[in-house]
Amino acid sequence: MWRVLEHRRLDQQLAKAPREILKRYEKWKDIASLSGPKGLRLIRGFNDEGLAGEWRSFRSSWLGDQWRVIYRVASTDLACYVESITPHDYRRR
């Protein structure tokens, strides 16, 4: 069984998220704790993928069209460390 550990600022980010996103995040945590990242990759709705660039060691899962959960996997500890839940910005900078 996997552990899902959350960053301390996650409460502030979740307070800004819509109710539907909160429900999807709870479902995401349930699946992550039962089967880990392998189970998240099997569910197509989450569109789980590895990130590149400065986020290279992290993974991302969709919680909706715009919202993402960004996390890191520690397979030796059987833990998923949730870094942030954020509305993804598609604008070029």
PDB file of N, CA, C and O in Angstrom:
ATOM      1  N   MET A   1       0.835  -1.177   0.000  1.00  0.00           N
ATOM      2  CA  MET A   1       0.000   0.000   0.000  1.00  0.00           C
ATOM      3  C   MET A   1       0.884   1.247   0.000  1.00  0.00           C
ATOM      4  O   MET A   1       1.836   1.345   0.774  1.00  0.00           O
ATOM      5  N   TRP A   2       0.564   2.180  -0.862  1.00  0.00           N
ATOM      6  CA  TRP A   2       1.345   3.402  -1.028  1.00  0.00           C
ATOM      7  C   TRP A   2       0.861   4.486  -0.066  1.00  0.00           C
ATOM      8  O   TRP A   2      -0.307   4.513   0.321  1.00  0.00           O
ATOM      9  N   ARG A   3       1.773   5.374   0.309  1.00  0.00           N
ATOM     10  CA  ARG A   3       1.418   6.542   1.121  1.00  0.00           C
ATOM     11  C   ARG A   3       1.357   7.758   0.213  1.00  0.00           C
ATOM     12  O   ARG A   3       2.174   7.895  -0.698  1.00  0.00           O
ATOM     13  N   VAL A   4       0.397   8.644   0.453  1.00  0.00           N
ATOM     14  CA  VAL A   4       0.295   9.899  -0.276  1.00  0.00           C
ATOM     15  C   VAL A   4       0.572  11.017   0.729  1.00  0.00           C
ATOM     16  O   VAL A   4      -0.220  11.262   1.639  1.00  0.00           O
ATOM     17  N   LEU A   5       1.707  11.688   0.548  1.00  0.00           N
ATOM     18  CA  LEU A   5       2.123  12.767   1.443  1.00  0.00           C
ATOM     19  C   LEU A   5       1.968  14.098   0.714  1.00  0.00           C
ATOM     20  O   LEU A   5       2.374  14.234  -0.440  1.00  0.00           O
ATOM     21  N   GLU A   6       1.379  15.075   1.396  1.00  0.00           N
ATOM     22  CA  GLU A   6       1.074  16.365   0.767  1.00  0.00           C
ATOM     23  C   GLU A   6       1.973  17.465   1.311  1.00  0.00           C
ATOM     24  O   GLU A   6       2.322  17.479   2.492  1.00  0.00           O
ATOM     25  N   HIS A   7       2.338  18.380   0.431  1.00  0.00           N
ATOM     26  CA  HIS A   7       3.120  19.554   0.828  1.00  0.00           C
ATOM     27  C   HIS A   7       2.246  20.443   1.711  1.00  0.00           C
ATOM     28  O   HIS A   7       1.022  20.425   1.581  1.00  0.00           O
ATOM     29  N   ARG A   8       2.853  21.211   2.597  1.00  0.00           N
ATOM     30  CA  ARG A   8       2.075  21.995   3.555  1.00  0.00           C
ATOM     31  C   ARG A   8       1.276  23.135   2.902  1.00  0.00           C
ATOM     32  O   ARG A   8       0.287  23.588   3.478  1.00  0.00           O
ATOM     33  N   ARG A   9       1.675  23.597   1.740  1.00  0.00           N
ATOM     34  CA  ARG A   9       0.941  24.680   1.082  1.00  0.00           C
ATOM     35  C   ARG A   9      -0.254  24.168   0.282  1.00  0.00           C
ATOM     36  O   ARG A   9      -1.000  24.963  -0.289  1.00  0.00           O
ATOM     37  N   LEU A  10      -0.442  22.861   0.234  1.00  0.00           N
ATOM     38  CA  LEU A  10      -1.516  22.279  -0.558  1.00  0.00           C
ATOM     39  C   LEU A  10      -2.894  22.701  -0.061  1.00  0.00           C
ATOM     40  O   LEU A  10      -3.822  22.822  -0.861  1.00  0.00           O
ATOM     41  N   ASP A  11      -3.046  22.925   1.225  1.00  0.00           N
ATOM     42  CA  ASP A  11      -4.335  23.369   1.763  1.00  0.00           C
ATOM     43  C   ASP A  11      -4.763  24.701   1.151  1.00  0.00           C
ATOM     44  O   ASP A  11      -5.938  24.888   0.836  1.00  0.00           O
ATOM     45  N   GLN A  12      -3.830  25.616   0.982  1.00  0.00           N
ATOM     46  CA  GLN A  12      -4.135  26.910   0.374  1.00  0.00           C
ATOM     47  C   GLN A  12      -4.542  26.742  -1.084  1.00  0.00           C
ATOM     48  O   GLN A  12      -5.464  27.410  -1.553  1.00  0.00           O
ATOM     49  N   GLN A  13      -3.866  25.858  -1.801  1.00  0.00           N
ATOM     50  CA  GLN A  13      -4.181  25.639  -3.210  1.00  0.00           C
ATOM     51  C   GLN A  13      -5.540  24.965  -3.363  1.00  0.00           C
ATOM     52  O   GLN A  13      -6.294  25.295  -4.278  1.00  0.00           O
ATOM     53  N   LEU A  14      -5.857  24.028  -2.479  1.00  0.00           N
ATOM     54  CA  LEU A  14      -7.139  23.341  -2.555  1.00  0.00           C
ATOM     55  C   LEU A  14      -8.297  24.268  -2.202  1.00  0.00           C
ATOM     56  O   LEU A  14      -9.413  24.064  -2.682  1.00  0.00           O
ATOM     57  N   ALA A  15      -8.056  25.278  -1.378  1.00  0.00           N
ATOM     58  CA  ALA A  15      -9.106  26.232  -1.021  1.00  0.00           C
ATOM     59  C   ALA A  15      -9.553  27.037  -2.238  1.00  0.00           C
ATOM     60  O   ALA A  15     -10.692  27.500  -2.283  1.00  0.00           O
ATOM     61  N   LYS A  16      -8.677  27.210  -3.222  1.00  0.00           N
ATOM     62  CA  LYS A  16      -8.994  27.969  -4.437  1.00  0.00           C
ATOM     63  C   LYS A  16      -9.619  27.103  -5.523  1.00  0.00           C
ATOM     64  O   LYS A  16     -10.154  27.624  -6.501  1.00  0.00           O
ATOM     65  N   ALA A  17      -9.554  25.786  -5.357  1.00  0.00           N
ATOM     66  CA  ALA A  17     -10.028  24.868  -6.399  1.00  0.00           C
ATOM     67  C   ALA A  17     -11.547  24.677  -6.309  1.00  0.00           C
ATOM     68  O   ALA A  17     -12.120  24.744  -5.222  1.00  0.00           O
ATOM     69  N   PRO A  18     -12.191  24.442  -7.450  1.00  0.00           N
ATOM     70  CA  PRO A  18     -13.630  24.157  -7.452  1.00  0.00           C
ATOM     71  C   PRO A  18     -13.929  22.817  -6.782  1.00  0.00           C
ATOM     72  O   PRO A  18     -13.052  21.962  -6.660  1.00  0.00           O
ATOM     73  N   ARG A  19     -15.165  22.649  -6.354  1.00  0.00           N
ATOM     74  CA  ARG A  19     -15.591  21.441  -5.642  1.00  0.00           C
ATOM     75  C   ARG A  19     -15.366  20.172  -6.473  1.00  0.00           C
ATOM     76  O   ARG A  19     -14.965  19.143  -5.929  1.00  0.00           O
ATOM     77  N   GLU A  20     -15.616  20.237  -7.765  1.00  0.00           N
ATOM     78  CA  GLU A  20     -15.432  19.074  -8.644  1.00  0.00           C
ATOM     79  C   GLU A  20     -13.973  18.611  -8.647  1.00  0.00           C
ATOM     80  O   GLU A  20     -13.696  17.412  -8.661  1.00  0.00           O
ATOM     81  N   ILE A  21     -13.056  19.560  -8.635  1.00  0.00           N
ATOM     82  CA  ILE A  21     -11.630  19.237  -8.613  1.00  0.00           C
ATOM     83  C   ILE A  21     -11.258  18.580  -7.278  1.00  0.00           C
ATOM     84  O   ILE A  21     -10.437  17.664  -7.243  1.00  0.00           O
ATOM     85  N   LEU A  22     -11.857  19.043  -6.197  1.00  0.00           N
ATOM     86  CA  LEU A  22     -11.590  18.440  -4.889  1.00  0.00           C
ATOM     87  C   LEU A  22     -12.043  16.983  -4.865  1.00  0.00           C
ATOM     88  O   LEU A  22     -11.355  16.131  -4.303  1.00  0.00           O
ATOM     89  N   LYS A  23     -13.178  16.696  -5.460  1.00  0.00           N
ATOM     90  CA  LYS A  23     -13.668  15.318  -5.523  1.00  0.00           C
ATOM     91  C   LYS A  23     -12.745  14.446  -6.366  1.00  0.00           C
ATOM     92  O   LYS A  23     -12.445  13.310  -5.998  1.00  0.00           O
ATOM     93  N   ARG A  24     -12.296  14.982  -7.501  1.00  0.00           N
ATOM     94  CA  ARG A  24     -11.375  14.214  -8.354  1.00  0.00           C
ATOM     95  C   ARG A  24     -10.045  13.977  -7.650  1.00  0.00           C
ATOM     96  O   ARG A  24      -9.440  12.917  -7.809  1.00  0.00           O
ATOM     97  N   TYR A  25      -9.588  14.952  -6.878  1.00  0.00           N
ATOM     98  CA  TYR A  25      -8.334  14.787  -6.141  1.00  0.00           C
ATOM     99  C   TYR A  25      -8.476  13.694  -5.079  1.00  0.00           C
ATOM    100  O   TYR A  25      -7.553  12.903  -4.885  1.00  0.00           O
ATOM    101  N   GLU A  26      -9.605  13.641  -4.399  1.00  0.00           N
ATOM    102  CA  GLU A  26      -9.838  12.579  -3.419  1.00  0.00           C
ATOM    103  C   GLU A  26      -9.821  11.212  -4.096  1.00  0.00           C
ATOM    104  O   GLU A  26      -9.263  10.260  -3.550  1.00  0.00           O
ATOM    105  N   LYS A  27     -10.420  11.105  -5.264  1.00  0.00           N
ATOM    106  CA  LYS A  27     -10.394   9.847  -6.018  1.00  0.00           C
ATOM    107  C   LYS A  27      -8.959   9.519  -6.443  1.00  0.00           C
ATOM    108  O   LYS A  27      -8.536   8.365  -6.379  1.00  0.00           O
ATOM    109  N   TRP A  28      -8.217  10.541  -6.877  1.00  0.00           N
ATOM    110  CA  TRP A  28      -6.811  10.359  -7.261  1.00  0.00           C
ATOM    111  C   TRP A  28      -6.016   9.800  -6.086  1.00  0.00           C
ATOM    112  O   TRP A  28      -5.224   8.874  -6.260  1.00  0.00           O
ATOM    113  N   LYS A  29      -6.222  10.362  -4.869  1.00  0.00           N
ATOM    114  CA  LYS A  29      -5.512   9.888  -3.686  1.00  0.00           C
ATOM    115  C   LYS A  29      -5.869   8.445  -3.363  1.00  0.00           C
ATOM    116  O   LYS A  29      -5.003   7.666  -2.966  1.00  0.00           O
ATOM    117  N   ASP A  30      -7.136   8.082  -3.530  1.00  0.00           N
ATOM    118  CA  ASP A  30      -7.545   6.704  -3.270  1.00  0.00           C
ATOM    119  C   ASP A  30      -6.813   5.730  -4.195  1.00  0.00           C
ATOM    120  O   ASP A  30      -6.297   4.705  -3.749  1.00  0.00           O
ATOM    121  N   ILE A  31      -6.777   6.059  -5.475  1.00  0.00           N
ATOM    122  CA  ILE A  31      -6.121   5.178  -6.445  1.00  0.00           C
ATOM    123  C   ILE A  31      -4.616   5.138  -6.205  1.00  0.00           C
ATOM    124  O   ILE A  31      -4.000   4.075  -6.278  1.00  0.00           O
ATOM    125  N   ALA A  32      -4.021   6.303  -5.919  1.00  0.00           N
ATOM    126  CA  ALA A  32      -2.574   6.360  -5.670  1.00  0.00           C
ATOM    127  C   ALA A  32      -2.201   5.561  -4.428  1.00  0.00           C
ATOM    128  O   ALA A  32      -1.155   4.913  -4.407  1.00  0.00           O
ATOM    129  N   SER A  33      -3.027   5.595  -3.408  1.00  0.00           N
ATOM    130  CA  SER A  33      -2.684   4.856  -2.187  1.00  0.00           C
ATOM    131  C   SER A  33      -2.872   3.345  -2.367  1.00  0.00           C
ATOM    132  O   SER A  33      -2.173   2.558  -1.729  1.00  0.00           O
ATOM    133  N   LEU A  34      -3.802   2.938  -3.223  1.00  0.00           N
ATOM    134  CA  LEU A  34      -4.027   1.512  -3.437  1.00  0.00           C
ATOM    135  C   LEU A  34      -3.011   0.885  -4.392  1.00  0.00           C
ATOM    136  O   LEU A  34      -2.465  -0.182  -4.111  1.00  0.00           O
ATOM    137  N   SER A  35      -2.759   1.550  -5.523  1.00  0.00           N
ATOM    138  CA  SER A  35      -1.920   0.914  -6.535  1.00  0.00           C
ATOM    139  C   SER A  35      -0.741   1.756  -7.009  1.00  0.00           C
ATOM    140  O   SER A  35      -0.002   1.329  -7.897  1.00  0.00           O
ATOM    141  N   GLY A  36      -0.552   2.933  -6.441  1.00  0.00           N
ATOM    142  CA  GLY A  36       0.608   3.756  -6.790  1.00  0.00           C
ATOM    143  C   GLY A  36       0.543   4.335  -8.186  1.00  0.00           C
ATOM    144  O   GLY A  36      -0.526   4.357  -8.795  1.00  0.00           O
ATOM    145  N   PRO A  37       1.665   4.803  -8.706  1.00  0.00           N
ATOM    146  CA  PRO A  37       1.696   5.442 -10.012  1.00  0.00           C
ATOM    147  C   PRO A  37       1.302   4.498 -11.148  1.00  0.00           C
ATOM    148  O   PRO A  37       0.774   4.939 -12.169  1.00  0.00           O
ATOM    149  N   LYS A  38       1.555   3.222 -10.973  1.00  0.00           N
ATOM    150  CA  LYS A  38       1.198   2.263 -12.019  1.00  0.00           C
ATOM    151  C   LYS A  38      -0.321   2.245 -12.225  1.00  0.00           C
ATOM    152  O   LYS A  38      -0.790   2.185 -13.361  1.00  0.00           O
ATOM    153  N   GLY A  39      -1.073   2.296 -11.155  1.00  0.00           N
ATOM    154  CA  GLY A  39      -2.525   2.340 -11.249  1.00  0.00           C
ATOM    155  C   GLY A  39      -3.025   3.637 -11.837  1.00  0.00           C
ATOM    156  O   GLY A  39      -4.028   3.645 -12.550  1.00  0.00           O
ATOM    157  N   LEU A  40      -2.338   4.747 -11.551  1.00  0.00           N
ATOM    158  CA  LEU A  40      -2.732   6.042 -12.109  1.00  0.00           C
ATOM    159  C   LEU A  40      -2.526   6.068 -13.620  1.00  0.00           C
ATOM    160  O   LEU A  40      -3.317   6.674 -14.343  1.00  0.00           O
ATOM    161  N   ARG A  41      -1.475   5.418 -14.097  1.00  0.00           N
ATOM    162  CA  ARG A  41      -1.218   5.389 -15.532  1.00  0.00           C
ATOM    163  C   ARG A  41      -2.250   4.570 -16.288  1.00  0.00           C
ATOM    164  O   ARG A  41      -2.484   4.812 -17.472  1.00  0.00           O
ATOM    165  N   LEU A  42      -2.873   3.600 -15.617  1.00  0.00           N
ATOM    166  CA  LEU A  42      -3.866   2.753 -16.271  1.00  0.00           C
ATOM    167  C   LEU A  42      -5.196   3.475 -16.517  1.00  0.00           C
ATOM    168  O   LEU A  42      -5.961   3.085 -17.398  1.00  0.00           O
ATOM    169  N   ILE A  43      -5.467   4.518 -15.745  1.00  0.00           N
ATOM    170  CA  ILE A  43      -6.727   5.256 -15.902  1.00  0.00           C
ATOM    171  C   ILE A  43      -6.493   6.399 -16.873  1.00  0.00           C
ATOM    172  O   ILE A  43      -5.765   7.345 -16.572  1.00  0.00           O
ATOM    173  N   ARG A  44      -7.115   6.305 -18.035  1.00  0.00           N
ATOM    174  CA  ARG A  44      -6.865   7.270 -19.106  1.00  0.00           C
ATOM    175  C   ARG A  44      -7.324   8.682 -18.771  1.00  0.00           C
ATOM    176  O   ARG A  44      -6.756   9.646 -19.284  1.00  0.00           O
ATOM    177  N   GLY A  45      -8.336   8.828 -17.924  1.00  0.00           N
ATOM    178  CA  GLY A  45      -8.846  10.154 -17.575  1.00  0.00           C
ATOM    179  C   GLY A  45      -7.842  11.018 -16.838  1.00  0.00           C
ATOM    180  O   GLY A  45      -7.891  12.245 -16.926  1.00  0.00           O
ATOM    181  N   PHE A  46      -6.930  10.383 -16.110  1.00  0.00           N
ATOM    182  CA  PHE A  46      -5.914  11.144 -15.393  1.00  0.00           C
ATOM    183  C   PHE A  46      -4.763  11.560 -16.303  1.00  0.00           C
ATOM    184  O   PHE A  46      -4.042  12.503 -15.978  1.00  0.00           O
ATOM    185  N   ASN A  47      -4.577  10.895 -17.410  1.00  0.00           N
ATOM    186  CA  ASN A  47      -3.533  11.245 -18.378  1.00  0.00           C
ATOM    187  C   ASN A  47      -2.191  11.471 -17.672  1.00  0.00           C
ATOM    188  O   ASN A  47      -1.530  12.488 -17.880  1.00  0.00           O
ATOM    189  N   ASP A  48      -1.813  10.520 -16.851  1.00  0.00           N
ATOM    190  CA  ASP A  48      -0.592  10.613 -16.045  1.00  0.00           C
ATOM    191  C   ASP A  48       0.642  10.560 -16.931  1.00  0.00           C
ATOM    192  O   ASP A  48       0.753   9.704 -17.809  1.00  0.00           O
ATOM    193  N   GLU A  49       1.583  11.497 -16.691  1.00  0.00           N
ATOM    194  CA  GLU A  49       2.782  11.567 -17.528  1.00  0.00           C
ATOM    195  C   GLU A  49       3.947  12.145 -16.746  1.00  0.00           C
ATOM    196  O   GLU A  49       3.758  12.881 -15.778  1.00  0.00           O
ATOM    197  N   GLY A  50       5.151  11.804 -17.175  1.00  0.00           N
ATOM    198  CA  GLY A  50       6.361  12.368 -16.602  1.00  0.00           C
ATOM    199  C   GLY A  50       6.586  13.764 -17.162  1.00  0.00           C
ATOM    200  O   GLY A  50       6.211  14.052 -18.299  1.00  0.00           O
ATOM    201  N   LEU A  51       7.197  14.627 -16.362  1.00  0.00           N
ATOM    202  CA  LEU A  51       7.447  16.001 -16.788  1.00  0.00           C
ATOM    203  C   LEU A  51       8.892  16.168 -17.250  1.00  0.00           C
ATOM    204  O   LEU A  51       9.746  15.323 -16.979  1.00  0.00           O
ATOM    205  N   ALA A  52       9.146  17.258 -17.942  1.00  0.00           N
ATOM    206  CA  ALA A  52      10.482  17.537 -18.481  1.00  0.00           C
ATOM    207  C   ALA A  52      10.984  18.878 -17.942  1.00  0.00           C
ATOM    208  O   ALA A  52      10.264  19.592 -17.246  1.00  0.00           O
ATOM    209  N   GLY A  53      12.206  19.195 -18.271  1.00  0.00           N
ATOM    210  CA  GLY A  53      12.782  20.478 -17.874  1.00  0.00           C
ATOM    211  C   GLY A  53      13.109  20.515 -16.394  1.00  0.00           C
ATOM    212  O   GLY A  53      13.641  19.548 -15.849  1.00  0.00           O
ATOM    213  N   GLU A  54      12.794  21.624 -15.740  1.00  0.00           N
ATOM    214  CA  GLU A  54      13.117  21.774 -14.322  1.00  0.00           C
ATOM    215  C   GLU A  54      12.272  20.866 -13.432  1.00  0.00           C
ATOM    216  O   GLU A  54      12.606  20.663 -12.265  1.00  0.00           O
ATOM    217  N   TRP A  55      11.183  20.319 -13.967  1.00  0.00           N
ATOM    218  CA  TRP A  55      10.311  19.387 -13.236  1.00  0.00           C
ATOM    219  C   TRP A  55      10.609  17.938 -13.615  1.00  0.00           C
ATOM    220  O   TRP A  55       9.729  17.089 -13.477  1.00  0.00           O
ATOM    221  N   ARG A  56      11.786  17.632 -14.075  1.00  0.00           N
ATOM    222  CA  ARG A  56      12.137  16.336 -14.649  1.00  0.00           C
ATOM    223  C   ARG A  56      11.821  15.139 -13.747  1.00  0.00           C
ATOM    224  O   ARG A  56      11.387  14.108 -14.260  1.00  0.00           O
ATOM    225  N   SER A  57      12.012  15.225 -12.478  1.00  0.00           N
ATOM    226  CA  SER A  57      11.795  14.068 -11.596  1.00  0.00           C
ATOM    227  C   SER A  57      10.348  13.959 -11.104  1.00  0.00           C
ATOM    228  O   SER A  57      10.037  13.102 -10.278  1.00  0.00           O
ATOM    229  N   PHE A  58       9.467  14.825 -11.610  1.00  0.00           N
ATOM    230  CA  PHE A  58       8.081  14.847 -11.165  1.00  0.00           C
ATOM    231  C   PHE A  58       7.152  14.262 -12.223  1.00  0.00           C
ATOM    232  O   PHE A  58       7.531  14.104 -13.384  1.00  0.00           O
ATOM    233  N   ARG A  59       5.928  13.942 -11.802  1.00  0.00           N
ATOM    234  CA  ARG A  59       4.874  13.451 -12.696  1.00  0.00           C
ATOM    235  C   ARG A  59       3.674  14.369 -12.568  1.00  0.00           C
ATOM    236  O   ARG A  59       3.550  15.110 -11.593  1.00  0.00           O
ATOM    237  N   SER A  60       2.789  14.319 -13.559  1.00  0.00           N
ATOM    238  CA  SER A  60       1.599  15.152 -13.574  1.00  0.00           C
ATOM    239  C   SER A  60       0.387  14.300 -13.940  1.00  0.00           C
ATOM    240  O   SER A  60       0.468  13.437 -14.813  1.00  0.00           O
ATOM    241  N   SER A  61      -0.731  14.546 -13.270  1.00  0.00           N
ATOM    242  CA  SER A  61      -1.999  13.893 -13.597  1.00  0.00           C
ATOM    243  C   SER A  61      -3.065  14.960 -13.762  1.00  0.00           C
ATOM    244  O   SER A  61      -3.076  15.956 -13.039  1.00  0.00           O
ATOM    245  N   TRP A  62      -3.957  14.748 -14.713  1.00  0.00           N
ATOM    246  CA  TRP A  62      -5.059  15.678 -14.940  1.00  0.00           C
ATOM    247  C   TRP A  62      -6.133  15.461 -13.888  1.00  0.00           C
ATOM    248  O   TRP A  62      -6.470  14.324 -13.559  1.00  0.00           O
ATOM    249  N   LEU A  63      -6.667  16.555 -13.363  1.00  0.00           N
ATOM    250  CA  LEU A  63      -7.839  16.485 -12.495  1.00  0.00           C
ATOM    251  C   LEU A  63      -9.054  17.067 -13.207  1.00  0.00           C
ATOM    252  O   LEU A  63     -10.184  16.940 -12.733  1.00  0.00           O
ATOM    253  N   GLY A  64      -8.817  17.689 -14.320  1.00  0.00           N
ATOM    254  CA  GLY A  64      -9.865  18.295 -15.129  1.00  0.00           C
ATOM    255  C   GLY A  64      -9.220  18.847 -16.381  1.00  0.00           C
ATOM    256  O   GLY A  64      -8.050  18.579 -16.652  1.00  0.00           O
ATOM    257  N   ASP A  65      -9.977  19.618 -17.149  1.00  0.00           N
ATOM    258  CA  ASP A  65      -9.411  20.195 -18.370  1.00  0.00           C
ATOM    259  C   ASP A  65      -8.242  21.116 -18.064  1.00  0.00           C
ATOM    260  O   ASP A  65      -7.287  21.190 -18.838  1.00  0.00           O
ATOM    261  N   GLN A  66      -8.311  21.814 -16.945  1.00  0.00           N
ATOM    262  CA  GLN A  66      -7.304  22.810 -16.630  1.00  0.00           C
ATOM    263  C   GLN A  66      -6.428  22.422 -15.437  1.00  0.00           C
ATOM    264  O   GLN A  66      -5.244  22.761 -15.428  1.00  0.00           O
ATOM    265  N   TRP A  67      -6.950  21.745 -14.456  1.00  0.00           N
ATOM    266  CA  TRP A  67      -6.251  21.496 -13.197  1.00  0.00           C
ATOM    267  C   TRP A  67      -5.344  20.276 -13.258  1.00  0.00           C
ATOM    268  O   TRP A  67      -5.696  19.261 -13.859  1.00  0.00           O
ATOM    269  N   ARG A  68      -4.164  20.379 -12.627  1.00  0.00           N
ATOM    270  CA  ARG A  68      -3.169  19.308 -12.586  1.00  0.00           C
ATOM    271  C   ARG A  68      -2.706  19.076 -11.157  1.00  0.00           C
ATOM    272  O   ARG A  68      -2.630  20.006 -10.354  1.00  0.00           O
ATOM    273  N   VAL A  69      -2.399  17.826 -10.856  1.00  0.00           N
ATOM    274  CA  VAL A  69      -1.711  17.498  -9.612  1.00  0.00           C
ATOM    275  C   VAL A  69      -0.285  17.107 -10.004  1.00  0.00           C
ATOM    276  O   VAL A  69      -0.082  16.253 -10.867  1.00  0.00           O
ATOM    277  N   ILE A  70       0.686  17.732  -9.370  1.00  0.00           N
ATOM    278  CA  ILE A  70       2.098  17.473  -9.661  1.00  0.00           C
ATOM    279  C   ILE A  70       2.682  16.759  -8.446  1.00  0.00           C
ATOM    280  O   ILE A  70       2.570  17.235  -7.316  1.00  0.00           O
ATOM    281  N   TYR A  71       3.307  15.611  -8.698  1.00  0.00           N
ATOM    282  CA  TYR A  71       3.808  14.800  -7.603  1.00  0.00           C
ATOM    283  C   TYR A  71       5.109  14.121  -7.983  1.00  0.00           C
ATOM    284  O   TYR A  71       5.487  14.055  -9.152  1.00  0.00           O
ATOM    285  N   ARG A  72       5.788  13.614  -6.951  1.00  0.00           N
ATOM    286  CA  ARG A  72       7.053  12.905  -7.111  1.00  0.00           C
ATOM    287  C   ARG A  72       6.897  11.528  -6.486  1.00  0.00           C
ATOM    288  O   ARG A  72       6.217  11.383  -5.470  1.00  0.00           O
ATOM    289  N   VAL A  73       7.512  10.525  -7.075  1.00  0.00           N
ATOM    290  CA  VAL A  73       7.398   9.148  -6.594  1.00  0.00           C
ATOM    291  C   VAL A  73       8.702   8.727  -5.939  1.00  0.00           C
ATOM    292  O   VAL A  73       9.784   8.921  -6.493  1.00  0.00           O
ATOM    293  N   ALA A  74       8.582   8.148  -4.752  1.00  0.00           N
ATOM    294  CA  ALA A  74       9.721   7.538  -4.071  1.00  0.00           C
ATOM    295  C   ALA A  74       9.399   6.057  -3.930  1.00  0.00           C
ATOM    296  O   ALA A  74       8.755   5.641  -2.966  1.00  0.00           O
ATOM    297  N   SER A  75       9.850   5.270  -4.894  1.00  0.00           N
ATOM    298  CA  SER A  75       9.483   3.854  -4.912  1.00  0.00           C
ATOM    299  C   SER A  75      10.123   3.060  -3.770  1.00  0.00           C
ATOM    300  O   SER A  75       9.594   2.025  -3.365  1.00  0.00           O
ATOM    301  N   THR A  76      11.234   3.527  -3.262  1.00  0.00           N
ATOM    302  CA  THR A  76      11.850   2.812  -2.146  1.00  0.00           C
ATOM    303  C   THR A  76      11.012   2.942  -0.877  1.00  0.00           C
ATOM    304  O   THR A  76      10.984   2.023  -0.058  1.00  0.00           O
ATOM    305  N   ASP A  77      10.325   4.083  -0.708  1.00  0.00           N
ATOM    306  CA  ASP A  77       9.465   4.315   0.460  1.00  0.00           C
ATOM    307  C   ASP A  77       8.009   3.957   0.176  1.00  0.00           C
ATOM    308  O   ASP A  77       7.176   3.996   1.082  1.00  0.00           O
ATOM    309  N   LEU A  78       7.692   3.607  -1.081  1.00  0.00           N
ATOM    310  CA  LEU A  78       6.307   3.410  -1.516  1.00  0.00           C
ATOM    311  C   LEU A  78       5.469   4.629  -1.157  1.00  0.00           C
ATOM    312  O   LEU A  78       4.448   4.520  -0.478  1.00  0.00           O
ATOM    313  N   ALA A  79       5.921   5.809  -1.630  1.00  0.00           N
ATOM    314  CA  ALA A  79       5.246   7.057  -1.308  1.00  0.00           C
ATOM    315  C   ALA A  79       5.132   7.938  -2.540  1.00  0.00           C
ATOM    316  O   ALA A  79       6.007   7.935  -3.406  1.00  0.00           O
ATOM    317  N   CYS A  80       4.037   8.697  -2.605  1.00  0.00           N
ATOM    318  CA  CYS A  80       3.829   9.741  -3.605  1.00  0.00           C
ATOM    319  C   CYS A  80       3.807  11.062  -2.850  1.00  0.00           C
ATOM    320  O   CYS A  80       2.967  11.269  -1.975  1.00  0.00           O
ATOM    321  N   TYR A  81       4.734  11.956  -3.192  1.00  0.00           N
ATOM    322  CA  TYR A  81       4.804  13.259  -2.559  1.00  0.00           C
ATOM    323  C   TYR A  81       4.122  14.281  -3.457  1.00  0.00           C
ATOM    324  O   TYR A  81       4.647  14.625  -4.515  1.00  0.00           O
ATOM    325  N   VAL A  82       2.958  14.767  -3.044  1.00  0.00           N
ATOM    326  CA  VAL A  82       2.203  15.742  -3.840  1.00  0.00           C
ATOM    327  C   VAL A  82       2.810  17.115  -3.614  1.00  0.00           C
ATOM    328  O   VAL A  82       2.816  17.627  -2.495  1.00  0.00           O
ATOM    329  N   GLU A  83       3.322  17.711  -4.692  1.00  0.00           N
ATOM    330  CA  GLU A  83       3.972  19.014  -4.618  1.00  0.00           C
ATOM    331  C   GLU A  83       2.958  20.150  -4.743  1.00  0.00           C
ATOM    332  O   GLU A  83       2.984  21.094  -3.953  1.00  0.00           O
ATOM    333  N   SER A  84       2.067  20.065  -5.732  1.00  0.00           N
ATOM    334  CA  SER A  84       1.083  21.136  -5.902  1.00  0.00           C
ATOM    335  C   SER A  84      -0.104  20.675  -6.738  1.00  0.00           C
ATOM    336  O   SER A  84      -0.029  19.704  -7.491  1.00  0.00           O
ATOM    337  N   ILE A  85      -1.191  21.403  -6.580  1.00  0.00           N
ATOM    338  CA  ILE A  85      -2.372  21.269  -7.427  1.00  0.00           C
ATOM    339  C   ILE A  85      -2.600  22.654  -7.996  1.00  0.00           C
ATOM    340  O   ILE A  85      -2.809  23.615  -7.256  1.00  0.00           O
ATOM    341  N   THR A  86      -2.558  22.747  -9.289  1.00  0.00           N
ATOM    342  CA  THR A  86      -2.536  24.062  -9.912  1.00  0.00           C
ATOM    343  C   THR A  86      -3.368  24.101 -11.184  1.00  0.00           C
ATOM    344  O   THR A  86      -3.467  23.101 -11.896  1.00  0.00           O
ATOM    345  N   PRO A  87      -3.975  25.267 -11.477  1.00  0.00           N
ATOM    346  CA  PRO A  87      -4.608  25.407 -12.788  1.00  0.00           C
ATOM    347  C   PRO A  87      -3.512  25.610 -13.831  1.00  0.00           C
ATOM    348  O   PRO A  87      -2.722  26.549 -13.734  1.00  0.00           O
ATOM    349  N   HIS A  88      -3.467  24.746 -14.807  1.00  0.00           N
ATOM    350  CA  HIS A  88      -2.427  24.795 -15.831  1.00  0.00           C
ATOM    351  C   HIS A  88      -2.639  26.003 -16.722  1.00  0.00           C
ATOM    352  O   HIS A  88      -3.762  26.267 -17.151  1.00  0.00           O
ATOM    353  N   ASP A  89      -1.586  26.734 -17.004  1.00  0.00           N
ATOM    354  CA  ASP A  89      -1.651  27.936 -17.839  1.00  0.00           C
ATOM    355  C   ASP A  89      -1.135  27.603 -19.231  1.00  0.00           C
ATOM    356  O   ASP A  89       0.034  27.257 -19.400  1.00  0.00           O
ATOM    357  N   TYR A  90      -2.007  27.708 -20.223  1.00  0.00           N
ATOM    358  CA  TYR A  90      -1.632  27.338 -21.581  1.00  0.00           C
ATOM    359  C   TYR A  90      -1.047  28.500 -22.385  1.00  0.00           C
ATOM    360  O   TYR A  90      -0.586  28.295 -23.508  1.00  0.00           O
ATOM    361  N   ARG A  91      -1.057  29.699 -21.839  1.00  0.00           N
ATOM    362  CA  ARG A  91      -0.520  30.848 -22.572  1.00  0.00           C
ATOM    363  C   ARG A  91       0.988  30.778 -22.687  1.00  0.00           C
ATOM    364  O   ARG A  91       1.671  30.346 -21.758  1.00  0.00           O
ATOM    365  N   ARG A  92       1.502  31.202 -23.819  1.00  0.00           N
ATOM    366  CA  ARG A  92       2.968  31.267 -23.986  1.00  0.00           C
ATOM    367  C   ARG A  92       3.506  32.483 -23.258  1.00  0.00           C
ATOM    368  O   ARG A  92       2.847  33.520 -23.180  1.00  0.00           O
ATOM    369  N   ARG A  93       4.699  32.346 -22.732  1.00  0.00           N
ATOM    370  CA  ARG A  93       5.315  33.470 -21.998  1.00  0.00           C
ATOM    371  C   ARG A  93       6.498  33.982 -22.739  1.00  0.00           C
ATOM    372  O   ARG A  93       7.150  34.923 -22.288  1.00  0.00           O
TER     373      ARG A  93
END
